[in-house]
């Protein structure tokens, strides 16, 4: 997972491998996932894979990130507040979550604004 995240910085921004991996490790540690850094994809849960994808996106130079249907990505997201909290912890960009109106109740008590 660590190499997968770091690859973005290494290839697109010509960051040295060690520096890119240290930054990736830092982001994983911020949300308590530093233990998956050496795992392969088959060893990770869907939510762990989602966070790796999110961290990869955050490591790009893009200013905006759009997450479409997070419940379909993770299959069984049960802790929506923890999910939103982790996005807040990692976030330094504009993140927009697009989901179905039917999932609106799952975002109750989070900082997400619902636009209809």
C-alpha positions as CSV (number, residue, x, y, z in Angstrom):
1,X,0.0,0.0,0.0
2,X,2.8,2.4,0.9
3,X,4.5,2.0,-2.5
4,X,1.1,2.4,-4.2
5,X,0.5,5.7,-2.6
6,X,4.1,7.0,-2.9
7,X,4.1,6.2,-6.7
8,X,2.0,9.3,-7.4
9,X,4.7,11.6,-6.0
10,X,7.6,9.6,-7.5
11,X,6.3,9.6,-11.0
12,X,4.3,12.8,-11.4
13,X,6.3,15.1,-9.1
14,X,9.7,13.4,-9.3
15,X,9.9,13.1,-5.5
16,X,12.7,10.7,-4.3
17,X,11.3,7.3,-3.3
18,X,12.2,7.6,0.4
19,X,10.6,11.0,0.7
20,X,7.5,9.9,-1.1
21,X,7.2,6.8,1.1
22,X,7.7,8.8,4.3
23,X,4.9,11.2,3.2
24,X,2.6,8.3,2.4
25,X,3.4,6.7,5.8
26,X,2.7,10.0,7.5
27,X,-0.8,10.1,5.9
28,X,-1.6,6.5,6.8
29,X,-0.5,7.1,10.4
30,X,-2.7,10.2,10.7
31,X,-5.8,7.9,10.4
32,X,-4.3,4.9,12.3
33,X,-3.6,2.8,9.2
34,X,0.2,2.7,9.3
35,X,-0.1,-1.0,10.1
36,X,-1.2,-1.7,6.5
37,X,1.7,0.1,4.8
38,X,3.4,-3.2,3.8
39,X,0.2,-5.0,2.9
40,X,-0.8,-6.1,-0.5
41,X,-4.3,-5.3,-1.8
42,X,-5.7,-8.7,-1.0
43,X,-4.7,-8.3,2.6
44,X,-6.7,-5.1,3.1
45,X,-10.4,-4.5,3.7
46,X,-12.5,-2.4,1.3
47,X,-12.4,0.6,3.6
48,X,-8.6,0.4,3.9
49,X,-8.4,0.3,0.1
50,X,-10.7,3.3,-0.1
51,X,-8.4,5.3,2.3
52,X,-5.4,4.3,0.2
53,X,-7.2,5.6,-2.9
54,X,-8.1,8.8,-1.1
55,X,-4.5,9.4,0.1
56,X,-3.3,8.8,-3.4
57,X,-5.7,11.4,-4.6
58,X,-4.6,13.8,-1.9
59,X,-0.9,13.4,-3.0
60,X,-1.7,14.7,-6.5
61,X,-1.5,18.3,-7.4
62,X,-5.2,18.5,-8.1
63,X,-7.1,20.9,-5.9
64,X,-10.4,19.1,-6.0
65,X,-11.4,15.5,-5.2
66,X,-14.8,14.0,-6.0
67,X,-15.9,10.9,-4.2
68,X,-18.8,9.3,-6.0
69,X,-21.1,6.9,-4.1
70,X,-18.7,6.0,-1.2
71,X,-21.1,3.3,0.1
72,X,-20.8,1.4,-3.1
73,X,-17.0,1.7,-2.9
74,X,-16.7,0.3,0.6
75,X,-19.7,-2.1,0.5
76,X,-20.7,-1.9,4.1
77,X,-19.6,1.4,5.5
78,X,-21.0,1.3,9.1
79,X,-19.2,4.1,10.8
80,X,-20.1,7.1,8.6
81,X,-18.9,9.6,11.3
82,X,-15.5,7.9,11.5
83,X,-15.3,7.9,7.7
84,X,-16.1,11.7,7.6
85,X,-13.8,12.4,10.5
86,X,-10.9,10.6,8.7
87,X,-11.6,12.6,5.5
88,X,-11.4,15.8,7.6
89,X,-8.1,14.6,9.2
90,X,-6.5,13.9,5.8
91,X,-8.1,16.8,4.0
92,X,-6.2,19.7,2.6
93,X,-8.2,20.0,-0.6
94,X,-11.8,20.6,-1.7
95,X,-13.5,17.2,-1.3
96,X,-17.0,16.7,-2.7
97,X,-19.0,13.6,-1.8
98,X,-21.7,12.7,-4.3
99,X,-24.1,10.1,-3.0
100,X,-27.7,9.0,-3.5
101,X,-30.5,10.9,-1.8
102,X,-31.5,7.6,-0.3
103,X,-28.3,7.6,1.7
104,X,-28.9,11.0,3.2
105,X,-29.9,9.6,6.6
106,X,-26.5,7.9,6.9
107,X,-24.8,11.3,7.0
108,X,-26.8,12.5,10.0
109,X,-24.7,14.1,12.7
110,X,-21.7,14.7,10.3
111,X,-20.4,17.9,8.8
112,X,-21.6,17.0,5.4
113,X,-24.0,19.5,3.8
114,X,-26.8,18.0,1.8
115,X,-27.6,19.7,-1.5
116,X,-30.8,18.6,-3.2
